[in-house]
Amino acid sequence: MELDAMEDVRNDHDVLSEFANVLKLYKLSDKKDEFDDFDIVRQFRYIAAQKASSSIEDGRDESECEDWDLEVRLWDLIENLLKYRYSEKPVEIETHKYNSDVVYQEKYFRSKPELYELWLIIQWVQRNSPEVERPQLTGTKWFNSQMSNTLESYDSDAPIRSDLKLDPRDVEQDNIFYKYIFQLILSGHYKEASLECEATNNWTMKMILTGVNSYLDPIIDKDISDDTEEATHGIKKRALWRSTVYRLSKSDKISTYERAIYGFLAGDLSPLESSTSWDSDLLIYFNHILTNEVELALVNEGRIPEEDLLVSFPKSRMTVQDVLNIVASKRKIESEHPLRVLMASIITKNIPAIVHSSLSFVGSSMLGKEDTDELLNESYTLRVIAHLAIFLSIIDPNAIAVDDHSKLITTYILILRLYEQYSWIPLYVSFLPEVEARDAYSLFLIDLFDTQERNNQLELSRLYRLPLENILKRTVARVFSITEDHYQVGGGVSLQPIDDVDTKLMRGVEWFVEARMFSDAISSSLTLYRRFLLNGRTKAAQEFASRNSIKQLLKQYDVESLGSLVEKKISTLEKEELLQYGSLVRSFNALDEWQKSSQPQTVSSFVFIELINRVTTSLKDTISTLFLELSKSSYELALVEELRSLYIPFLIIQLHNVYVESRYQSTSYLNDALELTNVVASESTKFYTLFQNCDRLREYLALVANCAAIAAGEGL
C-alpha cells in the first residue's frame, strides 16, 4: 500500500496533528493542578465532530461518515461516564416522609452508582440519537374521517368503542405521527413530542406524556430542586400512570408505533419490535432495567401504595453485560464495529481487555511489508484506542497494564512514522515509562539520518523533558547490536566503499555528537573505529573521521569536563587510542591522494616529488608510531596487537608500492623500498612478527624480490 495513494480522511495529517496538539497543550501546561483533564476528551470530541461534519459536506462514503459519528459518541460517553466514575461521589440525601418520590429516587441513585451510570448511559444514547426528520403532518386529527362522518365522536377511544374503521388516509397519517413521536421519545425530546401533539390535536397523547416527569415540590424538595430538571407539573401517582400506559401497550386495537410509545414509557421490552438500531435496542433494555429498579426501590421505601400497583410487570434480572450480549447477537454487524466494541468495553469497565486484544495483530515492533499494510488498515482504530489509553493514563495510571499501554503507544508511534509525522513522535514517547520510552524512541532514531530532522528531534525531546541521554545511549547500543552481523573479522583490509550499514552505524554514533554528549561520543567512536578497522573497512573509518574531527572531539570533551562533572571519564590511554585512529586515517587519506594522482610520467617532477614526500612521510610516521605507546602498556593488549598486525604490514606494503611506482622520477626510490626490509627485519621493531600474524610475509617477500630485480635492471 502506497501512502501517497491513501485518501483516508479519518487519518490524514490534519487529524493526526489535531489530536496531537490537544496532548501537547496538556503536556506543556504549567498548571496541571488547575487543568481539567476532561478538556482533553472534549477537544477530541470537537475534532471528531468537525470531521464528521466535513465528511458529510464533502460527500464521503457512508462508512466514513458513520465512523466519525461513532467517534463523537465515543468521546461523549467517555467524558460523561468516566467523569462520574472518577469524581467524588455526592453526599447522601436526607429524606423525610413529606418529600416527593423524586427525592427518594435521587437518594437511591446516589447509593447505587451502577444505576446512576445506567441513567447516564440512557442520557448519552438519547443525546446522540440521529436528528429526527419531521414528516408532513396534518393540523386536524382524523380530518378525512370527520369529513365523511365515519365516526359519531372523535375522542381517541372512539374507533375502539364503536368498532368503526377510520378513513385509510387517517390511519396512514396516524402511523406517520406515532412513528415520529416514538422517534422523538427515543431521542429524549419529550417536550418537542408534547408540542407536536398539541399542534396536531393529539391531546390524549399530550396528556399521557405529562406522566414522564415525577412530581417535585420546589419548596419541600429544595435539597435537589436546584439540581434537577423535574418541575412541579409532574404527576404524583406515577406508578398508577405506568400501569395504565403498560396496559395500553398491550392493546391489539392500536397501531404498532402507538403501542411502542406506551411500552417505552412503561419500561417494557415490547418496543424492541419497532427498534431499528443498536442504540435504540440498548436504550429500550436499559430503560426497562432502570424503570423496574427505581419502582422497586420506591415500593421498598413504602412510597407506592399497593392499590397503585395494578399490573404485575414482567421483570428480568438482566445485567448490563447481558444486554450487550443480547444486542450483539441480534445486531452482529453493528456490534462488531470497533468503536461500538470500545463503547461496550467502557460501559462494562472492560477497557484493559479491549486494549490488549487490539494489539493482537502486531507481532513485533519491527514490521515487515505485510504487517505494515495491516497496521495502516487498522490505524484509525488504533488512533482512537491510543488516545483513550493516554487519557486513561492521565486520570488513572493503573487503569491499563503498563505493558499493554506501552505496546499500544509504541504501535501508534509506528503509525506516525508511516505517515511521516516525525515531529509528534517525542510527544507520544513522553507518555511512556522511561524504559519503554528508550526502546520505542530508539527504534525511530536509529533510522533517522536527515540532519535538520535530527536537530528537531533533539529540541522536541528537551521540550517534552524526555530522558534524552538514556534514550540516545539506548539508540547507539541498539545500532551497534543490529549491525553486528554485518561485520566479520578476518577479511583483511578492504578498500570497498561505505555501504548503508556503515552509514547507519555512523549516524547512530553521531547522535552523541549532536547532543553534545562528548564523553559518550568518544567512547562510542572508539567502539566504531574498532569495528570498522578490525574488519578492514578503511573507507568507513575515513568517512567517519572526515565528519567528526578527532581533535575537535577531544577538545570539546576537555571543555565539557572542566565545566561540570562528566558522567564517564575518558582515560589518557583512550584518548591515545583515538588519536592513533586519526593517524591511521591520515595515512589512508594520503594513499587516496596518491591513487588519484596522474601517472608519474605525466606529472611535473616538482609536483610529483612533493606528492611522494607527503605520502611517504605520512606512511612512515604512522608505521613507526602506530599504537606503539599502547603496545607498551597493559591497555587492550589483544586489540592493539591485532590492529598493529593488520595495519602496519598493510602500510609497509603500500609504502613499498609507492616507492616502486616512483622510480620513474628517481631510481633512488627503489633503494628506499629495499631499505624497508631492514625496518621489517629489525629486532627493535619486530615488524616481521606482525607480517607473520596476518599471513602476509610471503606476499611482502615476493614484492621485495620483484623490486630487487627491477633495481638490478636499473644497474643499482
C-alpha positions in Angstrom: 0.0 0.0 0.0 1.5 3.3 -1.1 1.0 6.1 1.4 0.6 8.7 -1.4 -2.4 6.8 -2.7 -4.2 6.8 0.6 -7.0 9.4 0.9 -8.4 8.3 4.2 -9.7 11.5 5.9 -10.0 9.5 9.1 -6.2 9.6 9.5 -5.0 12.4 7.3 -2.1 14.5 8.5 -4.5 17.2 9.9 -6.3 14.6 12.1 -3.1 13.2 13.5 -1.8 16.7 14.2 -5.0 18.0 15.7 -5.2 15.1 18.2 -1.5 15.5 19.0 -2.0 19.3 19.5 -4.5 18.6 22.3 -2.0 16.4 24.1 0.8 19.0 23.5 -1.3 21.7 25.2 -1.7 19.4 28.2 1.9 18.3 28.3 3.2 21.9 28.2 0.7 23.2 30.7 2.4 24.9 33.6 -0.5 24.5 35.9 -1.6 20.8 35.6 -3.2 21.0 39.0 -5.7 23.5 37.6 -6.0 21.7 34.2 -9.3 19.9 33.7 -8.2 16.6 32.3 -11.6 16.1 30.7 -10.9 19.1 28.5 -8.7 16.6 26.6 -11.7 14.4 25.8 -13.9 17.4 25.0 -11.3 18.5 22.4 -11.1 15.0 21.0 -14.9 15.1 20.6 -14.8 18.5 19.0 -12.2 17.4 16.4 -14.3 14.3 15.6 -17.4 16.4 15.3 -15.7 18.8 12.9 -14.5 15.8 10.8 -18.0 14.3 10.9 -19.5 17.5 9.5 -16.9 17.9 6.8 -17.2 14.3 5.8 -20.9 14.8 5.1 -20.3 18.1 3.3 -17.6 16.5 1.2 -19.8 13.6 0.2 -17.6 11.0 1.8 -18.8 7.4 1.8 -21.3 6.3 4.3 -19.0 4.1 6.4 -16.5 7.0 6.8 -19.3 9.4 8.0 -20.5 6.7 10.4 -17.0 6.2 11.8 -16.8 9.9 12.6 -20.3 10.0 14.1 -19.5 7.0 16.3 -16.2 8.6 17.4 -18.1 11.7 18.5 -20.4 9.5 20.6 -17.5 7.6 22.0 -15.7 10.6 23.3 -19.0 11.9 24.7 -19.5 8.6 26.5 -16.0 8.7 27.9 -16.4 12.2 29.2 -19.7 11.7 30.9 -19.3 8.2 32.2 -15.7 8.3 33.3 -16.1 11.8 34.8 -18.7 10.3 37.1 -16.7 7.2 37.9 -13.6 9.3 38.8 -15.4 12.1 40.6 -16.1 12.4 44.3 -19.5 10.8 44.9 -22.2 13.2 46.1 -23.2 13.1 49.7 -26.2 11.1 50.7 -29.5 12.9 50.7 -31.5 13.1 53.9 -35.1 12.2 53.2 -38.4 12.8 55.0 -41.9 11.4 54.7 -43.1 14.7 53.3 -40.6 14.6 50.4 -41.7 13.8 46.9 -40.9 10.4 45.4 -38.2 12.0 43.2 -36.1 12.8 46.3 -36.2 9.2 47.3 -35.3 8.3 43.7 -32.3 10.6 43.8 -31.2 9.1 47.1 -31.4 5.6 45.6 -29.3 6.8 42.6 -26.6 8.1 44.9 -26.5 4.8 46.9 -26.4 2.7 43.7 -23.7 4.1 41.4 -24.3 1.4 38.8 -27.9 2.6 38.4 -26.8 6.2 38.1 -24.4 5.1 35.4 -27.3 3.4 33.6 -29.2 6.7 33.7 -26.1 8.5 32.3 -25.9 5.9 29.5 -29.6 6.4 28.7 -29.0 10.2 28.5 -25.9 9.6 26.3 -27.8 7.4 23.8 -30.7 9.9 23.6 -28.4 12.9 23.4 -26.5 11.3 20.5 -29.5 9.9 18.6 -29.8 10.9 15.0 -31.8 14.0 14.2 -35.5 13.1 13.7 -36.8 14.5 10.5 -40.3 15.9 10.8 -42.8 14.4 8.4 -45.7 16.1 6.8 -48.4 16.2 9.5 -52.0 17.5 9.4 -53.2 20.0 11.9 -56.5 18.2 12.4 -56.7 14.7 13.7 -58.7 12.3 11.6 -59.7 15.1 9.2 -60.8 12.7 6.4 -63.0 10.6 8.7 -64.6 13.7 10.0 -65.4 15.0 6.5 -67.0 11.6 5.7 -68.9 11.4 9.0 -67.4 7.9 9.6 -67.5 8.3 13.4 -70.1 9.6 15.8 -67.4 11.2 18.1 -63.8 11.9 17.7 -62.1 11.3 21.0 -59.1 9.0 21.0 -61.1 5.9 22.1 -64.0 6.4 19.6 -62.8 3.9 17.0 -62.2 1.3 19.6 -65.6 1.8 21.3 -67.6 1.9 18.1 -65.6 -0.7 16.3 -65.7 1.6 13.2 -62.9 2.0 10.8 -61.1 5.2 10.2 -60.5 6.6 6.7 -57.4 4.8 5.4 -55.7 8.2 4.9 -56.2 9.0 8.6 -54.8 5.5 9.5 -51.7 6.3 7.4 -51.4 9.7 9.0 -51.7 8.2 12.5 -49.0 5.7 11.7 -46.7 8.5 10.5 -47.5 10.6 13.5 -46.9 7.8 16.1 -43.7 6.7 14.4 -42.5 10.3 14.6 -43.5 10.7 18.3 -41.8 7.3 19.1 -38.6 8.5 17.5 -38.7 11.8 19.4 -39.2 9.9 22.7 -36.3 7.6 22.0 -34.2 10.7 21.4 -35.3 12.1 24.7 -37.2 15.0 23.1 -40.3 14.8 25.3 -41.1 18.5 25.2 -40.9 18.6 21.4 -43.1 15.5 21.3 -45.7 17.2 23.5 -45.7 20.3 21.3 -46.2 18.1 18.2 -49.2 16.5 19.9 -50.6 19.9 20.6 -50.0 21.1 17.0 -51.8 18.0 15.6 -54.7 17.9 18.1 -53.4 14.7 19.6 -54.5 15.8 23.1 -54.7 12.4 24.7 -51.1 11.6 23.8 -50.1 15.0 25.2 -51.8 14.3 28.5 -50.1 10.8 28.6 -46.7 12.4 28.1 -47.1 14.6 31.2 -46.5 11.4 33.2 -42.9 11.3 32.1 -41.9 13.7 34.9 -42.2 12.8 38.5 -43.8 15.3 40.8 -41.4 17.6 42.6 -42.3 20.4 45.0 -39.6 23.1 44.8 -40.3 24.2 48.4 -40.2 21.0 50.3 -37.8 19.2 48.0 -35.3 22.1 47.9 -32.3 19.7 48.5 -32.5 18.6 44.9 -34.8 21.1 43.2 -31.8 23.2 42.1 -30.0 20.2 40.6 -32.8 18.6 38.6 -34.9 19.4 35.6 -38.0 18.0 37.3 -40.8 20.6 37.5 -44.0 20.9 39.6 -46.2 19.9 36.6 -45.1 16.2 37.0 -47.5 13.7 38.4 -47.7 12.2 41.9 -49.3 8.9 41.0 -46.6 7.8 38.6 -46.9 4.1 39.4 -50.6 4.3 38.5 -49.7 6.1 35.3 -47.2 3.4 34.4 -49.7 0.7 34.9 -52.1 2.5 32.6 -49.7 3.0 29.7 -48.4 -0.5 30.1 -52.0 -1.8 29.6 -52.4 0.4 26.6 -49.1 -1.0 25.1 -50.8 -4.5 25.1 -53.8 -3.4 23.1 -54.1 -5.0 19.7 -56.5 -2.4 18.6 -53.9 0.4 18.2 -51.0 0.8 15.8 -47.6 -0.7 16.3 -45.9 2.6 16.9 -48.5 3.8 19.3 -48.0 0.6 21.3 -44.3 1.1 21.1 -44.7 4.6 22.7 -46.7 3.2 25.6 -44.3 0.3 26.0 -41.3 2.5 26.2 -43.0 4.9 28.7 -43.9 1.9 30.9 -40.3 0.5 30.7 -41.4 -2.6 28.8 -39.4 -4.5 26.3 -42.2 -4.7 23.7 -40.8 -1.6 21.8 -37.9 -3.8 20.6 -40.2 -4.9 17.8 -40.1 -1.3 16.5 -36.4 -0.8 17.2 -34.1 -0.3 14.2 -30.6 0.1 15.6 -28.0 -1.0 18.1 -28.5 2.3 20.0 -32.3 2.0 20.3 -32.0 -1.6 21.4 -29.7 -0.6 24.2 -31.9 2.3 25.2 -35.0 0.1 25.4 -33.2 -2.6 27.5 -31.6 -0.1 29.8 -34.8 1.9 30.2 -36.5 -1.4 31.2 -33.9 -2.2 33.8 -33.8 1.3 35.3 -37.6 1.8 35.4 -38.1 -1.5 37.2 -35.3 -0.9 39.7 -36.5 2.6 40.6 -40.1 1.5 41.1 -38.9 -1.5 43.2 -36.9 0.9 45.4 -39.9 3.1 45.9 -42.0 0.1 46.8 -39.4 -1.0 49.4 -39.4 2.5 50.9 -43.2 2.3 51.2 -43.7 5.2 48.8 -46.1 3.4 46.4 -49.5 2.3 47.8 -50.4 -1.3 46.9 -53.6 -0.1 45.2 -51.4 1.8 42.7 -49.7 -1.5 41.6 -52.5 -2.5 39.2 -50.2 -4.6 37.0 -47.5 -7.1 37.6 -44.8 -6.0 35.3 -42.6 -8.6 33.7 -39.2 -8.2 35.4 -35.9 -9.6 34.3 -32.6 -9.9 36.2 -30.5 -8.8 33.2 -27.2 -7.2 33.8 -25.7 -4.6 31.5 -23.4 -7.3 30.1 -26.4 -9.5 29.4 -28.0 -6.7 27.4 -24.8 -6.1 25.4 -24.5 -9.8 24.6 -28.2 -10.0 23.5 -27.9 -6.9 21.3 -24.6 -8.2 19.9 -26.2 -11.5 18.8 -29.2 -9.6 17.3 -27.2 -6.9 15.5 -23.9 -8.7 14.8 -22.6 -6.3 12.1 -23.3 -3.1 14.1 -21.9 -4.6 17.3 -18.7 -5.7 15.7 -17.7 -2.1 14.7 -14.5 -1.4 16.6 -15.9 1.8 18.1 -19.0 0.1 19.4 -16.8 -2.6 20.8 -15.0 0.2 22.6 -18.2 1.8 23.8 -19.3 -1.6 25.2 -16.0 -2.0 27.0 -16.3 1.4 28.6 -19.8 0.7 29.7 -18.8 -2.6 31.2 -15.5 -1.3 32.6 -13.6 -3.8 30.4 -11.2 -1.3 28.7 -8.0 -3.2 29.6 -9.1 -6.3 27.8 -10.0 -4.4 24.7 -6.7 -2.6 24.7 -4.9 -5.9 25.0 -6.9 -7.5 22.2 -6.3 -4.5 19.9 -2.6 -5.3 19.9 -3.0 -9.0 18.9 -2.2 -8.4 15.2 1.0 -6.6 16.0 3.6 -9.3 16.2 6.5 -7.1 16.9 7.8 -3.6 16.7 9.8 -4.4 13.6 7.2 -4.8 10.9 7.6 -6.3 7.5 5.7 -5.2 4.4 2.6 -7.2 5.0 2.5 -6.2 8.7 2.9 -2.5 7.6 -0.2 -2.8 5.3 -2.2 -4.3 8.1 -1.1 -1.6 10.6 -2.2 1.1 8.1 -5.6 -0.6 7.7 -6.0 -0.6 11.5 -4.6 2.9 12.0 -7.9 4.6 12.5 -9.0 2.3 15.3 -5.5 2.4 16.9 -5.5 6.2 16.9 -8.7 6.2 18.9 -7.6 3.4 21.3 -4.2 5.0 21.8 -5.7 8.4 22.7 -8.1 6.7 25.0 -5.3 4.9 26.7 -3.3 8.1 27.1 -6.2 9.9 28.6 -6.8 7.0 31.0 -3.1 7.1 32.0 -3.6 10.7 32.9 -6.6 10.3 35.1 -5.7 6.8 36.4 -2.2 5.5 35.8 -3.3 2.0 36.9 -6.2 1.7 34.5 -4.3 -0.2 31.9 -1.4 -2.7 32.3 1.9 -0.9 31.7 3.0 -3.5 29.2 -0.2 -3.1 27.1 -0.1 0.7 27.4 3.4 0.8 26.2 2.8 -1.6 23.3 -0.1 0.5 22.2 1.7 3.8 22.3 4.7 2.2 20.6 2.4 0.9 17.8 0.9 4.3 17.4 4.4 5.8 17.1 4.9 3.4 14.2 1.8 4.8 12.6 3.2 8.3 13.0 6.4 7.1 11.3 4.4 5.6 8.4 2.6 8.9 7.9 5.9 10.8 8.3 4.6 12.7 11.3 8.0 12.7 12.9 7.6 15.9 14.9 4.9 14.3 17.1 6.8 11.2 18.0 8.6 12.8 21.0 5.3 13.9 22.4 3.9 10.4 22.4 7.1 8.9 23.7 6.7 11.2 26.7 3.6 9.2 27.7 5.7 6.0 28.1 7.6 4.8 31.1 11.3 5.5 30.8 12.5 2.0 29.8 9.7 1.7 27.2 10.4 5.3 26.1 14.1 4.4 25.4 13.1 1.3 23.4 10.4 2.9 21.4 12.2 6.1 20.6 15.5 4.4 19.8 13.8 2.3 17.1 12.9 5.5 15.3 16.1 7.4 15.9 18.4 4.7 14.5 16.8 5.2 11.1 16.7 9.0 11.1 19.5 10.4 9.0 18.3 13.9 7.9 20.3 16.5 9.8 17.5 19.0 10.2 15.0 16.4 11.4 17.6 15.1 13.9 18.1 18.6 15.3 14.3 19.0 15.5 14.0 15.7 17.5 16.7 16.8 20.0 14.8 20.1 20.5 11.5 18.4 21.0 12.9 15.8 23.3 14.1 18.5 25.6 10.8 20.4 25.2 8.9 17.3 26.5 11.6 16.6 29.1 12.4 13.2 27.8 15.3 11.3 29.4 17.4 12.2 26.3 20.8 10.9 27.5 19.4 7.5 28.3 17.4 7.4 25.1 20.5 8.2 23.0 22.6 5.6 24.8 19.9 3.0 24.0 19.9 4.2 20.4 23.6 3.8 20.0 23.7 0.5 21.8 20.9 -0.8 19.6 22.5 0.3 16.3 25.7 -1.4 17.3 23.7 -4.6 18.1 21.6 -4.8 15.0 24.6 -4.1 12.7 27.0 -6.6 14.3 26.4 -9.5 11.9 27.3 -7.3 9.0 30.9 -7.1 10.2 33.0 -10.3 10.1 36.6 -10.1 11.5 39.2 -11.9 9.4 38.7 -10.5 5.9 41.9 -8.4 5.9 42.0 -4.7 4.8 39.2 -3.8 2.4 39.1 -0.8 0.1 35.3 -1.2 -0.5 33.2 1.9 -0.5 31.0 2.6 2.5 27.5 0.9 2.4 24.2 1.7 4.1 25.1 -0.3 7.2 28.2 1.7 7.7 26.2 4.9 7.3 23.6 3.7 9.8 26.3 2.9 12.3 28.0 6.3 11.9 24.8 8.2 12.1 23.9 6.3 15.3 27.2 7.4 17.0 26.7 10.9 15.8 23.6 11.3 18.0 26.1 11.8 20.9 28.0 14.4 19.0 24.8 16.3 18.0 23.5 16.1 21.6 26.9 17.4 22.9 27.4 14.2 25.0 31.1 14.2 24.3 32.3 11.6 26.7 29.8 9.2 25.2 30.7 10.3 21.8 34.3 9.5 22.4 33.6 6.1 23.9 31.2 5.1 21.1 33.7 6.5 18.5 36.3 4.2 19.9 34.0 1.2 19.5 33.1 2.3 16.0 36.7 2.6 14.9 37.5 -0.7 16.3 34.6 -2.3 14.5 35.5 -0.7 11.2 39.2 -1.2 11.3 39.2 -4.8 12.8 37.0 -5.6 9.8 39.3 -3.7 7.4 36.7 -1.1 6.4 39.1 1.7 5.9 36.7 3.8 3.8 34.1 3.8 6.5 36.7 4.9 9.1 37.8 7.7 6.8 34.3 8.9 6.3 33.5 9.0 10.0 36.8 10.9 10.7 36.0 13.4 8.0 32.6 14.1 9.5 33.8 14.2 13.1 37.2 15.7 13.8 39.0 13.7 16.4 41.0 16.6 17.7 37.9 18.7 17.9 36.0 16.0 19.7 38.7 15.7 22.3 38.8 19.4 22.7 35.1 19.6 23.3 35.3 16.8 25.8 38.0 18.7 27.7 35.8 21.8 27.9 32.9 19.7 29.0 34.9 18.0 31.8 36.1 21.4 33.0 32.6 22.8 33.2 30.9 20.0 35.0 31.3 16.5 36.3 31.1 14.3 33.3 29.3 11.0 33.7 32.1 9.0 32.2 35.8 9.9 32.4 37.9 9.3 29.3 41.3 8.0 30.2 44.6 9.2 28.8 45.0 5.8 27.1 41.6 6.0 25.5 42.5 9.4 24.2 45.7 8.0 22.8 43.8 5.2 21.1 41.5 7.7 19.4 44.5 9.8 18.3 46.1 6.7 16.8 42.9 6.1 14.7 43.4 9.7 13.5 46.9 9.0 12.4 45.8 5.8 10.6 43.1 7.7 8.8 45.5 10.3 7.7 47.6 7.6 6.1 44.6 6.2 4.3 43.8 9.7 3.0 47.4 10.1 1.8 47.1 6.8 -0.1 43.8 8.0 -1.6 45.6 11.2 -2.7 48.3 9.0 -4.3 45.8 6.9 -6.1 44.0 9.9 -7.5 47.2 11.5 -8.9 48.0 11.2 -12.5 50.5 8.7 -13.8 54.0 9.7 -12.8 55.1 10.1 -16.4 52.6 12.9 -17.0 53.2 14.9 -13.8 55.8 17.5 -13.4 58.8 16.4 -11.4 58.4 19.1 -8.8 54.7 18.4 -8.1 55.2 14.7 -8.1 58.2 14.7 -5.8 56.2 16.9 -3.4 53.4 14.3 -3.5 55.8 11.4 -3.0 57.4 13.1 0.0 54.0 14.0 1.5 52.6 10.5 1.1 55.7 8.6 2.2 56.3 10.9 5.2 52.7 10.2 6.4 53.0 6.5 6.0 56.4 6.3 7.7 55.2 8.4 10.6 52.2 6.2 11.1 54.2 2.9 10.7 56.7 3.9 13.3 54.2 5.1 15.9 51.0 3.2 15.3 49.8 2.0 18.7 53.4 1.9 19.8 52.9 3.5 23.2 49.7 1.5 23.9 51.6 -1.7 23.0 54.0 -1.0 25.9 51.1 -0.7 28.4 48.6 -3.2 29.6 45.8 -1.4 27.7 43.7 -3.6 25.5 46.7 -5.8 24.6 44.8 -8.2 22.3 43.1 -5.3 20.4 46.3 -3.3 20.0 48.2 -6.4 18.8 45.5 -7.3 16.3 45.3 -3.7 14.9 49.1 -3.5 14.6 49.2 -6.9 12.9 46.6 -5.8 10.4 47.7 -2.3 9.5 51.5 -2.0 9.9 52.1 -4.7 7.3 49.4 -3.1 5.1 51.0 0.3 5.3 54.5 -1.1 4.8 53.3 -2.8 1.6 51.6 0.4 0.5 54.8 2.4 1.2 56.8 -0.2 -0.7 54.5 0.2 -3.7 54.7 4.0 -3.6 58.5 3.8 -3.7 58.5 1.3 -6.6 55.9 3.4 -8.6 58.0 6.5 -8.0 61.1 5.0 -9.7 60.3 7.0 -12.8 61.2 10.2 -11.0 64.3 8.7 -9.4 65.7 5.2 -9.2 66.8 6.1 -5.6 63.2 5.3 -4.6 64.0 1.6 -5.4 66.7 1.7 -2.8 64.2 3.2 -0.3 61.9 0.3 -1.0 64.6 -2.2 -0.4 65.8 -0.5 2.7 62.3 -1.1 4.2 63.3 -4.7 4.6 65.8 -3.7 7.3 63.0 -2.0 9.2 60.8 -5.1 8.9 63.6 -7.4 9.9 64.7 -5.2 12.8 64.5 -6.8 16.2 63.7 -3.4 17.7 60.5 -3.1 15.7 59.8 -6.9 15.2 57.6 -5.9 12.3 58.3 -9.3 10.8 56.2 -10.9 13.5 53.3 -8.7 12.5 53.6 -9.9 8.9 53.6 -13.4 10.3 50.5 -12.7 12.3 48.5 -11.5 9.3 50.0 -14.1 7.0 51.4 -11.5 4.6 55.1 -12.2 5.0 55.3 -14.3 1.8 53.4 -11.6 -0.1 55.9 -8.9 1.1 59.0 -11.0 0.3 57.7 -11.5 -3.2 57.3 -7.8 -3.6 60.8 -7.3 -2.3 62.2 -9.9 -4.8 60.5 -8.2 -7.7 61.8 -4.8 -6.6 65.3 -6.2 -6.4 65.0 -7.5 -9.9 63.9 -4.1 -11.1 66.8 -2.4 -9.3 69.2 -4.8 -10.8 67.9 -4.0 -14.2 68.5 -0.3 -13.5 72.1 -1.1 -12.6 71.7 -0.4 -8.9 
